[in-house]
Amino acid sequence: MTDLNKFSLPSDFPLDLFERGHSLEQMGVNEIAWKINDVKAVIECLIENGYAILGGDVYSLEKGNFVPTYDSWFLNKDEQIPWDNFTVKSKEKALEYIDNYEKNGHEYFFVLVYSRK
């Protein structure tokens, strides 16, 4: 994977972090899934570049295949909140969800839904 634009990532997104992501194209999904530590770094990078984390989906890896857990989170934009404040709130919500996500000791991967103002 080397096409940052394909995934609407900032042009200065760290290439090493991008390459640690796992494409879900084999499932017909144009998304990238990251392990927990990597997804936290992705969130930091996106927030620093003015993006908000609108939600995310969780996948497990079973027998070499990504499988949706059907767990997810989302955050609706409150038009009363300035964008910069919303990005901070979205980061907090995403990190809280990811930090609290623990089931049966499986290895999980997270796909982020993000947007720039």
Secondary structure, DSSP 8 states (H G I E B T S, - for coil): ---TGGGT--TT--HHHHHHSEE-GGGT---EEEEHHHHHHHHHHHHHTTEEEEEEEEEEEETTEEEEEEEEEE----TTS-HHHHHHHHHHHHHHHHHH---TT--EEEEEEEEE-
